[in-house]
């Protein structure tokens, strides 16, 4: 803070500079700078270049700008006392001088800057060969914007060229920094400011969240990733032709094409672009330095029926309106919207129309300007260098490396260029939504994403019988101190099944099983499926009206429960209470041998209903989903192979009976003749579930992320396979559970999987492989028997990385919704 008298030449900051100051505080040590270099082949008089740089810096003021904090308020002044001249660095001794010089520049422009004490502008000459130089300049955005930086560099080149020729350079009439601040203050107190405010308030009403090709946000880094290419001659010619046809400009057509591309890639029809503008609306401002630049939103509606011609016209109107009102600052727009400017740095992907002429003449030599950075990139910058002097239009992508890796960015860049070709080649009356994003090979690959080879379809009773036959004395179920061997479970369930058959239960009937997690519930499921009937698992602790709806809607023929719950369950459904002495006596009189179609009332086929489950009802009335036997063998085979389950494995049963995860847990154990460890109904997570897993030596568990978050995996040495499902898994959770702290050779490393599957499939449709700690959390590809497609709203495949809807097909699909043919036809669409 300045404690003495404020220098008389000091002036306050403009609104633009205050905006940069605030942005820099949010950015922390990442400097908001403009950095560029001119590549020159030929001899340079570096002393002369330094002298002319000093003259131009004084003319503009910005080159020697210093900030002063006086009594808690920021001021600026021109101070050339700290002029350090042009740095001179010779890289010719390096193995690859150009690479090392590039690295030096990248390091220099990303070095933190103390705005009150460090030099805000730096210039250097980097020598990479005998007659090969990089003239580098970097300035903080608070001192100079991109337009001003280009103007300053051109003025230095003009002074240098004139001096080499021995002539006087033309005088330059520029505004000093105080005048720029006064012009800004006058605007902010004018009727024009109020008119601009009203315009932007109307245009930005209901402004949507920024669209992103990444689909997420991430911290900004100093060095953006870059993908760059020039338009082919044919595409460049098309661009000029379309611009002429629509009485417009190439920039306008590119704005429309980019909006169309983002619409197709994100599925959004309300596309907003961030447009950097110079805000230099007068000739004196355009000749001067200072920080004046602004960013305004361009909002374009790219609905399903919008044509190319309409979109270009809309882009023209938007650009015209925005440029007429470009002085109204982004910070003011955000304030008027009530937007947290610290959370959203931009309105959307930034379209930066760069200076047309990138050639800089230094005496007899013609140099080429290269922009290194024009500021921090929070998501994506699309830099467009218009064609000039025989060159073709060039399009650069600069992207936040925390959001895009090199391959992904290049893929997006290539796809934009391909889309632009289609956009320009199409008739003006063509709908933007009809333009394809894919080439033939991509389409073929995307439509060929299936799981592994299908397993022959088998009914659930056959799967269970096979499990029991493997080792009949092996434990099938353990619950607290209660244990059932596979032989006990098989014979007892056959006896109960015969009672159900005697009650008239058979194939395509539904039996409601109103039991909490328990050996009795497993017994009831085994018995019901042996009859050929479908089981409807119901948590008896559900609200009575929900249970009543499930029983009524399902048209269950019979219910199975125990004495504890019999009195609380709705009537008039008949309930078979399986823990009474009378029923136990009756069961003991029944044959315990295998049940076949000879015993059933009707034959059982894989196309018959295996179970009926109800959705949560979060989007309305709970819907019954009818799942057949067809996909069960595929699911069991997938579990065995992916999770390496053996008869020695011990699997967890902790899901609510009414969720399809309970079916997954049933097959997880029975599909491999493993032992199912059942958690008591009151145990859902935390220390209780952790202790249960530890005490019972559980090896495989399917647990929701919410429950995993409450547990400590440190001492769960036998738990070597965890599947997260039912909710979105976070990266932190993955790292905590996939990291195995025990290095003992007797304990296998823990593998962490992430699975997904709607109720409308046979439990799970997609599953990842083992996920590494710190890696991305994905749901992986489809399992066997499943075809997975990511489709847009017109059921067309979209490129990898595009946000769209997942569509599933194959034998793993449910039959549909119970007694709701219209809804089934709507959701289960033709493939």
C-alpha positions, 0 to 999 in steps of 0.5 A: 500500500502506498503510504505517501502522497499519490503521484499527480499523474496517477488515475483510477482503474477503468471498469475493465481493469477492475474486472481483470483485477477481480478475475486475477484474485479468483485465479490465484497464482495463474496469471491472466496474461497475453503472450505472443511472439513474432518469428523472424528469419533474417538479421535483426538490430536488437539494439534498435528494436529495444529503442523503438520498443521503449518509444512505443511503450511510452506512447501507449503508456501500457508498456510501463504501467504500474499499479498503486494501492493508495488507502485501499484503492487501486490507481495506475500510472506510467513509470518507466524507471523500472524499464529493464529493456528487451531480454536477450537469450541465445538458445543456439547451443541447445540440442533443439533450440526451437523446442527449448525456446518454446518451453521458455516462453510457456514457462515465462507467461505462466509465472505468477505475477504480483500486480503491485510489484512485478513488471506487468510487461516483458519483452525478449529476443530469443535466438534459435539460429544464426538468422532465426529469432523469436520476438516475444512479448508478454503483458498482463491483461490489466495493462493491455488487452489483445487488441492493444497488444497487437496495436503496440507490436505493430507500432514498434514494428513501424518505428523499427522499419522506419528507422532502418529505412532512415525515415521518420515514422508517422506520428501516433495520436493516442489516448493516454490512460487517464483519457481512457478511464474518463471515456469509460466513466462517461459511458457508464454515466450515460443514457447509452449505458442504460440503453445497453443495460436494457438490451442485455437484460432482455437478451440474457433473460433465462440465459442457460448454463454454459454448454460444454463438450466435456460435460463438466467443469474443472480447475483452470491450468496455465497452459491450454492444450491446442489443436490446430489446422487450416481449412482445406482449399475446397472448404475455404472456397465454400466458406467464402461462397456461403458468406457471399450467398447470404450477404454476410461474412465468413465470421458470421457463417463460422459462428452459425456453424459452431453453434450448430456443431455444439447443438449436435454434440451436446444435445442442447438447442439453446447455445450460448457462445462467449464473444471477445470484443475490443469494445473500442468503438471509436478511432482514437480508442482503436489507436490506443493502448489500455485494457478495454476489451470485453466478452459478451454472450451470443445466444442462438436457438438451434432447435430441431427444425432450424435450417442452415439459412435461418441459423446464419441469419440469426447469427448475423442479427446476434453479432450485429446487436452484440457489437453495437452494445459491446461496451456493456461489460460482462461483469455488469451482465452477470451482476444483472443476472445475479450470476456468481461470476466466480463460478462461471468464468464464461457464458459458454465456449469462446469464439475468438475472431483473431486479427486477420493480418498476422504478418509483421514487417521488421525492416526488410524481414516479414515475420509471422505472429503466433499467439501463445495465450490470450488469457485463461481457458476455463473450457474451450476457445475456438480461435479463428484466423481469417484468410488474408493475402492468399492464406486460408482460414485457420481454426485453433482449439485451445482447451482446458487440459483438466477437461480434454486430453490431446486425443479427445481435443484433436477428435473434437477439432477434426469433427468440427472441420468435418461438420463445417464441410457438411454445413457449408455443402448443404442447401440453405433449407437443410435442417441443422439437425439433419447434418451427420456427425459421423463418417461410415466407419464411426457409425459402424463401430458405434452400432457394433458395441455389444457384450461378450458371446451370449450364454445359452438361455436357462431358466432360474430353476435350472440355474439353482438346481445346477448350483445345488448339485455342485456340492450339496453339503456346501453352505448356501446361506449364512445368517447370523448363527443360522446356516443352510446347506445347498442340499437343505435349501434345495429340498426345503424349497422343493417341498414348499414349491409343491405346496404352492403348486397345490394352491394353484400356483404355476407358470405366469402366475405371480407370488408376492414374497413379503419378507425382509432379508433372511434365509426364509426370503431366499427359500421362498424365492427358490420355491416360487421359481421352481413352480414356474411362477414369477416372484414379486419381492416386497419389503414388508416395511414399505408404506401400506399404500405402496404395498397395496398398489403393488399387490393390486397392480401385479394381480398376485395370486398368492402371498408368502410371509411369516407370522411377524408380518402377516397381520400388517399386510393388506387383504384380501390377498391370501397369505401363506405363512411359512413359519407356522407349525401346521405349514412346517408339518405339511412341508415335511409330508411333501416330496423333496425331489427335483421339480420338473414340468411334469410336476408343474401346472404348466410348462416353464420356458425361458420366455416366461416371467421370472420376476416382477419388480416395481420402479421407485415411483420417483417419476410418478406411480411405481411401474411393474417391470416384467423380466423373463428368464432369458437373460439370467444365464448371461448375467450369471456367466458375466458375474462368474467371469468378470468377478472371478467367483468360485464355490469358495467365494462368500458373497454379501446380500444387503440390498432391499428385497424390492430392488433388483440388486437382490436378484443380482445378489441371488445369482452372485452366490447361486450362479457359482455355488458360493455362500451368501452372507445375509445382512440383518434387515437393520444393517445398511452400512457404517461400522455394522456392515463393515464388521459383518463383512470382516467377521464373515470373511466376505469376498464379494459385495455389491454396495451402493456408493451411499453405503460405501461412503459410511464404511472403512475398508482398511481392515477388510482384507478378504473383501477383494471384489467390490461392485458399486451400483445403484447410484453415481460413484465419486472419484474419491470413493473409488480411490478410497476403496480401490486402494488396498492398504494390506500388502500381505501376500496372502491377501489378494488386491482389491478390485473395484468395479462400477455397474449400471442397469435400469430395472427394465433390464435383467439387473445389470446392463453395463459394467466397468473393468477393475477401476484404478485409484484416481482414474475416471469412473465409468460404467464400462461397456455392455455385458453379454447379451446386451447391445448399448447405443448412445443416441440423440433425440432422433435415435441416431448414434452420436460420437464418443464423448457426446452427451446423449441417451443410453439405449439398450437392446438384446436378450437382457431387456425386460418384456415390458411394463406389467399391464401397461402396453402403451407405456411399454410401446413408448419406452421399448422402441423398435430397434 
